[in-house]
Amino acid sequence: MLHFKAIPEDYVLKAAKCAQLALGCSRAAHQTALRGVTVPNPQIAALTPKVRAFVERSAALCQPEHVHVCDGSEAEAGALLQVMQLQGAIKRLPKYDNCWLTRTDPADVARVESRTFICSEDERDVVPAARAGQKSALGNYISPKLYDKAISERFPGCMRGRTMYVIPFSMGPVGSPLSKIGVEITDSPYVVYSMRIMTRIGSKVLEALRKDENFVRCLHAVGTQGTPGWPCDPANTIILHKPIDNEIVSYGSGYGGNSLLGKKCFALRLGSVIARREGWLAEHMLIVGITDPKGRKRYIAAAFPSACGKTNLAMMTPTLPGYKVECVGDDIAWMKFDENGVLRAINPENGFFGVAPGTSATTNPMAMATVFKNTVFTNVAETKDGGVWWEGMSPAPEGLTDWKGQPFDPSKKTPAAHPNSRFCSPAAQCPIIDDNWESADGVPISAILLGGRRPSGVPLVVEARDWKHGVFMGASMRSEATAAAEYSGKVVMHDPFAMRPFFGYNFGEYLKHWLSMAQPGRHMPKIFHVNWFRKDEQGKFLWPGFGENSRVLDWVLRRCDNEPCHMETPLGYVPAPGALNTEGLKDIQMNKLFSIPKDFWIQEVDAVKKYFTEEVGEDLPNEIWDELDKLRNNVQHN
């Protein structure tokens, strides 16, 4: 039987002792450090049999010196901060209220999609037919045998000399019928503290588990390499998902999406599988509430790839008079039709894990009002007065320390903040957080937006003719690559539904699941594709974006009311002449914003067909092929 030891009641003393353990002191030093200060951990008794069995199996595998079950208390949070300070993992930012700076190992700065795998007995459960036995752009398959081998090569004894933290967490409000529970085991106090922000953790979750013991098992270890203060093992990093067992295993990376296993791993990859089983949708989408000048409020969800403006839209400050935007979530939506046929959505997260560069008082004043208290900043630059800075925030102040901890030299081309640097902030402190953001029933969705970075050819906004056409729009999404993953350059990538890195099962089956949502008696949201990023021949943006995007949302909501303010095009419906409110804007070239270049779209159709053929093949639903043929015919005869 595993021997659990508690973190001592004296949290200052506890921090020092745990730091010794986490830094790998000898067993004799460990025993000396704990002598006389170990007390019973009341959370151990609260573990259900299945959770305790998971903890004991994990401890037997990883062999930690110490096990702590997290209760989510303020005292615990304070102790974690002290542990990390002693480890050199974080430093206080005295300019702000309870804000902290972390610098990762330079080799551990982004999601590692190439080392992220889904396990199943049958490869086709994961990879579409066209890529059987080959590398797929829509998910990486691993067999059960190789899955077990990957674990056995990495995890035995990987937590020796360290504390194993047990994090009971809820994705979504605790007790909501739309929420799910997980238990993450980790040896990283940074992960514990971040999960405390990003999810609901602790005693209330354990109470919920006593009523329903179903949970997702999440095992994470950072590895034993890396820089001082940031252990990791980049050469052996791997992120594994086993949907049939509701299991996630991650090794070698302490970075957000690879280590905060409630986020992309649970909420999207495993979540999409669970959603398919149970008849709902787990999507890479923000959720916002929009109140029009008449006082009528509607909610929309929107799918954009990472670093394509999701957080900016989720916290928009509208420029149109009389409009108000309130944030429900900036990254992930879980959506299910209720008994009245209304699609209702929750934000399963509890915080924002936003990209810092480009965020400013001009681009996103609400984010700036959110992040300067109770926040962990990762890989941003540090100012000499104990604050933070990143590119796009303001003119660079003198005396910056860059994200690697070195004096910043503005004459060099390297940025002061890493392009994928982040802020991790509680959602509740956003000034425009929606009153219903934690509603157990979710909020009703009137429209779904799809989009990405398309510098040419793609109009500002296009409405799908019907649900099937909208699913095709999502299936054929393309966008410039971003710094959130291990890609570089400005290559345009296929990113269907902004889910390319996050599918938990066969993409063809995913599309069939989306198509199956349209059923009699359901109020289907309208679907739109938007593109804030179109440029002219000189490379200048044709649309001002940010708060001016409220003008597009105005048209979207009017279309949700079936107002006849649209016109037919080969791509779908666009605003009729004069229907898009541009009052007060100067030099808006509407003809260019909405032009549909024939040559561009013939090439686009060919690219999408090639992608569908080479990546999906016979698993692509016939309805999607039909929509592609319609698009080709429409473009050719335009």
ZAMARGU-4260 file (C-alpha; in steps of 0.2 Angstrom, whole numbers, plus 5000, padded with zeros to 4 digits):
<rodrens>
0) 5000/5000/5000 | 5007/5017/4995 | 5012/5028/5010 | 5005/5045/5008 | 5013/5060/5017
5) 5006/5076/5019 | 5013/5093/5016 | 5015/5101/5033 | 5004/5113/5041 | 5017/5126/5042
10) 5017/5131/5024 | 5033/5141/5024 | 5042/5126/5031 | 5033/5115/5019 | 5039/5125/5004
15) 5057/5123/5009 | 5055/5104/5012 | 5046/5101/4996 | 5059/5111/4987 | 5073/5100/4993
20) 5063/5085/4988 | 5059/5092/4971 | 5077/5096/4968 | 5082/5078/4970 | 5090/5078/4988
25) 5096/5061/4995 | 5084/5049/5004 | 5093/5053/5020 | 5091/5072/5017 | 5073/5068/5013
30) 5070/5059/5029 | 5078/5073/5039 | 5068/5087/5030 | 5052/5078/5034 | 5056/5073/5052
35) 5044/5079/5064 | 5033/5089/5052 | 5023/5076/5043 | 5004/5076/5047 | 4990/5066/5041
40) 4983/5072/5024 | 4964/5074/5026 | 4962/5073/5007 | 4968/5055/5006 | 4952/5049/5015
45) 4942/5059/5002 | 4949/5048/4988 | 4936/5036/4980 | 4942/5019/4977 | 4945/5021/4958
50) 4955/5037/4961 | 4965/5030/4975 | 4969/5015/4964 | 4975/5026/4950 | 4986/5036/4962
55) 4994/5020/4969 | 4997/5013/4952 | 5005/5029/4946 | 5016/5030/4962 | 5022/5012/4960
60) 5027/5017/4942 | 5035/5034/4945 | 5042/5031/4963 | 5040/5048/4970 | 5046/5052/4988
65) 5031/5061/4993 | 5012/5062/4987 | 5001/5077/4990 | 4982/5077/4985 | 4978/5095/4981
70) 4964/5103/4990 | 4963/5120/4980 | 4966/5131/4995 | 4974/5148/4996 | 4987/5141/5008
75) 4991/5127/4996 | 4993/5140/4982 | 5005/5150/4992 | 5015/5135/4997 | 5017/5130/4978
80) 5023/5148/4974 | 5036/5147/4988 | 5042/5129/4982 | 5044/5136/4964 | 5053/5151/4970
85) 5065/5140/4979 | 5067/5129/4964 | 5071/5145/4953 | 5056/5140/4942 | 5047/5157/4945
90) 5050/5175/4951 | 5038/5187/4958 | 5034/5203/4947 | 5033/5216/4961 | 5025/5229/4949
95) 5008/5219/4949 | 4997/5210/4962 | 5001/5192/4964 | 5009/5190/4947 | 5024/5178/4942
100) 5036/5176/4928 | 5042/5159/4922 | 5055/5155/4909 | 5055/5138/4901 | 5069/5128/4893
105) 5072/5135/4876 | 5068/5118/4869 | 5051/5117/4877 | 5041/5132/4871 | 5026/5125/4861
110) 5014/5111/4858 | 5023/5096/4850 | 5011/5090/4838 | 5023/5078/4830 | 5025/5069/4846
115) 5006/5068/4851 | 4997/5052/4848 | 4980/5043/4849 | 4980/5025/4853 | 4967/5012/4847
120) 4967/4994/4842 | 4961/4999/4825 | 4972/5012/4816 | 4956/5018/4806 | 4948/5024/4822
125) 4961/5037/4822 | 4968/5040/4804 | 4957/5041/4789 | 4958/5027/4776 | 4968/5037/4764
130) 4983/5038/4776 | 4982/5020/4783 | 5000/5015/4788 | 5007/5032/4784 | 5010/5049/4792
135) 4993/5059/4793 | 4991/5077/4794 | 4975/5074/4804 | 4981/5064/4819 | 4995/5053/4824
140) 4991/5034/4827 | 5000/5023/4840 | 4997/5005/4843 | 4993/4998/4860 | 5010/4989/4860
145) 5020/5005/4856 | 5009/5015/4868 | 5014/5003/4882 | 5032/5003/4876 | 5033/5022/4876
150) 5027/5022/4894 | 5039/5008/4900 | 5054/5017/4893 | 5050/5034/4901 | 5040/5033/4917
155) 5048/5020/4929 | 5056/5029/4943 | 5054/5046/4934 | 5048/5055/4950 | 5062/5049/4962
160) 5066/5062/4974 | 5051/5073/4969 | 5033/5076/4975 | 5019/5068/4966 | 5004/5080/4965
165) 4987/5073/4963 | 4975/5086/4955 | 4956/5082/4955 | 4949/5094/4942 | 4933/5098/4934
170) 4931/5104/4916 | 4916/5115/4917 | 4907/5121/4932 | 4907/5108/4946 | 4891/5098/4945
175) 4885/5104/4928 | 4877/5090/4917 | 4889/5097/4903 | 4905/5095/4914 | 4917/5081/4915
180) 4930/5077/4929 | 4948/5072/4928 | 4962/5068/4939 | 4980/5074/4934 | 4995/5067/4942
185) 5011/5077/4940 | 5028/5081/4947 | 5027/5099/4942 | 5021/5113/4954 | 5020/5125/4939
190) 5007/5113/4932 | 4997/5112/4948 | 4997/5131/4950 | 4992/5133/4932 | 4979/5120/4933
195) 4972/5129/4948 | 4969/5144/4936 | 4963/5135/4921 | 4951/5122/4929 | 4941/5120/4945
200) 4952/5109/4957 | 4951/5102/4974 | 4939/5097/4987 | 4923/5101/4978 | 4928/5090/4964
205) 4932/5075/4976 | 4914/5077/4983 | 4907/5076/4965 | 4917/5061/4962 | 4909/5052/4976
210) 4892/5054/4967 | 4899/5049/4950 | 4916/5040/4950 | 4919/5042/4931 | 4934/5052/4928
215) 4948/5054/4915 | 4965/5048/4921 | 4979/5060/4917 | 4997/5056/4921 | 5011/5069/4918
220) 5030/5069/4922 | 5042/5083/4916 | 5057/5072/4914 | 5075/5075/4921 | 5084/5086/4909
225) 5082/5104/4905 | 5088/5120/4912 | 5089/5125/4930 | 5072/5128/4937 | 5063/5120/4921
230) 5066/5101/4921 | 5060/5093/4905 | 5066/5080/4892 | 5063/5087/4875 | 5072/5072/4866
235) 5059/5060/4874 | 5044/5071/4875 | 5028/5062/4871 | 5009/5065/4873 | 4998/5050/4873
240) 4979/5048/4872 | 4970/5031/4875 | 4951/5036/4872 | 4944/5018/4876 | 4952/5019/4893
245) 4949/5038/4896 | 4967/5040/4898 | 4980/5054/4894 | 4999/5051/4897 | 5012/5065/4895
250) 5031/5065/4897 | 5045/5077/4895 | 5037/5094/4893 | 5031/5107/4906 | 5024/5118/4893
255) 5005/5122/4894 | 4996/5112/4880 | 5008/5097/4883 | 5007/5097/4902 | 4990/5106/4907
260) 4981/5090/4902 | 4964/5097/4905 | 4966/5109/4891 | 4969/5102/4873 | 4972/5084/4878
265) 4956/5082/4888 | 4944/5096/4882 | 4947/5093/4864 | 4956/5077/4859 | 4948/5065/4872
270) 4933/5077/4873 | 4929/5075/4855 | 4928/5056/4857 | 4917/5057/4872 | 4906/5070/4863
275) 4904/5058/4848 | 4899/5044/4860 | 4887/5055/4869 | 4880/5065/4855 | 4887/5082/4858
280) 4902/5093/4851 | 4919/5097/4859 | 4926/5111/4849 | 4941/5123/4848 | 4929/5138/4849
285) 4927/5154/4859 | 4910/5159/4866 | 4904/5177/4867 | 4887/5185/4871 | 4882/5200/4861
290) 4869/5213/4866 | 4862/5224/4852 | 4856/5242/4853 | 4838/5235/4856 | 4844/5226/4871
295) 4843/5208/4863 | 4857/5197/4868 | 4863/5182/4858 | 4878/5170/4859 | 4890/5165/4846
300) 4904/5152/4845 | 4919/5154/4834 | 4933/5143/4828 | 4950/5150/4824 | 4967/5142/4824
305) 4978/5147/4839 | 4985/5165/4838 | 4972/5170/4825 | 4962/5182/4836 | 4951/5171/4847
310) 4955/5180/4863 | 4953/5197/4854 | 4936/5193/4848 | 4931/5185/4864 | 4935/5201/4873
315) 4931/5213/4860 | 4927/5231/4864 | 4914/5235/4850 | 4915/5252/4840 | 4897/5251/4835
320) 4886/5262/4847 | 4874/5252/4857 | 4883/5235/4856 | 4890/5226/4871 | 4901/5210/4870
325) 4903/5199/4885 | 4915/5184/4886 | 4910/5166/4891 | 4926/5158/4885 | 4941/5162/4873
330) 4947/5145/4867 | 4935/5129/4870 | 4917/5126/4869 | 4907/5110/4874 | 4890/5111/4865
335) 4875/5100/4867 | 4857/5102/4860 | 4844/5103/4875 | 4827/5095/4876 | 4820/5110/4866
340) 4832/5108/4852 | 4843/5123/4857 | 4862/5121/4855 | 4869/5126/4872 | 4887/5129/4876
345) 4899/5129/4891 | 4917/5135/4892 | 4925/5120/4901 | 4940/5130/4906 | 4941/5142/4921
350) 4955/5153/4915 | 4963/5161/4900 | 4980/5154/4893 | 4982/5168/4880 | 4996/5172/4868
355) 5004/5188/4874 | 5013/5196/4859 | 5001/5207/4849 | 4990/5210/4865 | 4989/5228/4869
360) 4978/5242/4876 | 4973/5245/4858 | 4970/5227/4851 | 4963/5220/4867 | 4960/5232/4882
365) 4949/5219/4891 | 4963/5207/4891 | 4975/5220/4897 | 4963/5224/4911 | 4963/5205/4915
370) 4981/5199/4916 | 4990/5211/4928 | 4984/5202/4944 | 4984/5183/4949 | 4993/5179/4933
375) 5007/5168/4928 | 5017/5174/4913 | 5028/5162/4903 | 5042/5167/4891 | 5038/5186/4891
380) 5051/5199/4893 | 5054/5207/4910 | 5056/5226/4913 | 5068/5233/4925 | 5054/5239/4937
385) 5048/5221/4939 | 5034/5221/4925 | 5032/5212/4909 | 5033/5217/4891 | 5031/5209/4874
390) 5031/5214/4856 | 5015/5224/4851 | 5012/5229/4869 | 5020/5246/4868 | 5036/5254/4862
395) 5050/5244/4870 | 5057/5251/4886 | 5075/5252/4890 | 5083/5239/4901 | 5073/5224/4896
400) 5077/5206/4900 | 5072/5194/4886 | 5063/5178/4888 | 5079/5168/4890 | 5085/5179/4905
405) 5097/5189/4894 | 5099/5208/4892 | 5088/5212/4877 | 5098/5220/4862 | 5085/5228/4851
410) 5098/5229/4837 | 5096/5210/4835 | 5082/5202/4825 | 5077/5190/4840 | 5061/5195/4849
415) 5062/5200/4868 | 5046/5189/4871 | 5045/5172/4863 | 5031/5173/4849 | 5021/5159/4859
420) 5024/5167/4876 | 5008/5166/4887 | 4998/5174/4901 | 4988/5162/4912 | 4974/5172/4921
425) 4958/5168/4930 | 4943/5171/4919 | 4932/5177/4933 | 4943/5193/4934 | 4939/5198/4916
430) 4930/5215/4917 | 4917/5209/4903 | 4915/5191/4909 | 4897/5186/4905 | 4885/5184/4920
435) 4881/5167/4913 | 4898/5160/4910 | 4897/5147/4924 | 4879/5143/4920 | 4876/5124/4923
440) 4864/5124/4908 | 4876/5133/4896 | 4871/5147/4885 | 4861/5146/4869 | 4871/5147/4853
445) 4863/5157/4838 | 4878/5157/4826 | 4895/5148/4823 | 4909/5158/4815 | 4924/5149/4806
450) 4940/5158/4801 | 4958/5160/4799 | 4973/5170/4792 | 4970/5172/4774 | 4980/5186/4766
455) 4972/5185/4749 | 4956/5179/4740 | 4945/5175/4755 | 4930/5188/4758 | 4928/5197/4775
460) 4912/5186/4779 | 4902/5173/4770 | 4886/5164/4776 | 4883/5146/4773 | 4868/5142/4763
465) 4863/5128/4776 | 4870/5116/4789 | 4878/5105/4776 | 4887/5119/4767 | 4893/5126/4784
470) 4900/5109/4788 | 4909/5109/4772 | 4916/5127/4776 | 4923/5120/4792 | 4930/5105/4783
475) 4939/5115/4770 | 4946/5129/4782 | 4964/5135/4778 | 4975/5147/4788 | 4993/5153/4790
480) 5003/5143/4802 | 5006/5151/4819 | 5019/5151/4833 | 5008/5140/4844 | 5015/5124/4837
485) 5032/5119/4830 | 5029/5126/4813 | 5038/5141/4806 | 5035/5153/4791 | 5019/5159/4784
490) 5014/5143/4775 | 4995/5141/4772 | 4989/5125/4781 | 4973/5115/4780 | 4966/5117/4797
495) 4948/5110/4797 | 4937/5118/4811 | 4953/5124/4818 | 4954/5106/4825 | 4968/5099/4815
500) 4980/5096/4830 | 4966/5091/4841 | 4955/5077/4833 | 4953/5063/4844 | 4947/5051/4831
505) 4945/5049/4812 | 4942/5065/4803 | 4929/5058/4791 | 4919/5051/4806 | 4921/5068/4814
510) 4912/5076/4799 | 4899/5063/4799 | 4896/5067/4817 | 4894/5086/4813 | 4882/5082/4799
515) 4872/5071/4811 | 4868/5086/4822 | 4855/5093/4810 | 4839/5084/4816 | 4821/5088/4815
520) 4815/5099/4829 | 4832/5107/4832 | 4836/5125/4830 | 4852/5125/4820 | 4864/5139/4822
525) 4869/5148/4806 | 4887/5146/4801 | 4898/5159/4794 | 4916/5160/4788 | 4926/5176/4792
530) 4943/5183/4787 | 4949/5198/4796 | 4967/5197/4788 | 4964/5200/4769 | 4978/5212/4762
535) 4980/5223/4747 | 4994/5222/4734 | 5006/5232/4746 | 5003/5220/4761 | 4991/5232/4770
540) 4976/5225/4779 | 4960/5229/4770 | 4949/5228/4786 | 4954/5237/4802 | 4949/5222/4813
545) 4948/5222/4832 | 4933/5232/4838 | 4928/5236/4821 | 4924/5217/4819 | 4908/5222/4828
550) 4901/5228/4811 | 4903/5210/4805 | 4894/5203/4820 | 4880/5216/4818 | 4877/5208/4800
555) 4878/5191/4807 | 4865/5194/4820 | 4854/5202/4808 | 4855/5187/4797 | 4851/5176/4812
560) 4835/5186/4812 | 4833/5181/4794 | 4834/5200/4789 | 4835/5200/4770 | 4852/5210/4770
565) 4862/5197/4760 | 4866/5192/4742 | 4871/5176/4733 | 4889/5173/4728 | 4898/5157/4722
570) 4904/5155/4740 | 4888/5158/4749 | 4879/5173/4756 | 4888/5190/4758 | 4881/5207/4764
575) 4871/5216/4751 | 4878/5233/4745 | 4876/5245/4759 | 4871/5231/4772 | 4887/5231/4781
580) 4888/5246/4792 | 4904/5255/4788 | 4899/5272/4794 | 4913/5282/4801 | 4926/5271/4793
585) 4938/5278/4780 | 4946/5270/4764 | 4937/5254/4766 | 4939/5245/4749 | 4923/5235/4749
590) 4925/5228/4732 | 4942/5221/4736 | 4936/5214/4753 | 4922/5204/4745 | 4930/5200/4728
595) 4931/5182/4723 | 4945/5180/4711 | 4941/5166/4699 | 4959/5159/4697 | 4962/5160/4716
600) 4946/5150/4719 | 4950/5137/4706 | 4967/5134/4714 | 4958/5134/4731 | 4946/5120/4725
605) 4960/5110/4718 | 4970/5112/4734 | 4955/5106/4745 | 4951/5092/4733 | 4969/5086/4734
610) 4969/5087/4753 | 4953/5077/4755 | 4959/5064/4742 | 4976/5062/4750 | 4971/5064/4769
615) 4954/5057/4770 | 4949/5047/4755 | 4934/5036/4756 | 4931/5041/4774 | 4925/5058/4768
620) 4906/5059/4768 | 4898/5060/4751 | 4889/5077/4757 | 4906/5085/4758 | 4911/5079/4741
625) 4895/5086/4734 | 4898/5103/4742 | 4915/5103/4734 | 4908/5100/4717 | 4895/5113/4719
630) 4909/5126/4724 | 4919/5121/4708 | 4904/5123/4697 | 4899/5140/4705 | 4917/5147/4703
635) 4919/5141/4685 | 4903/5149/4680 | 4904/5165/4690
</rodrens>
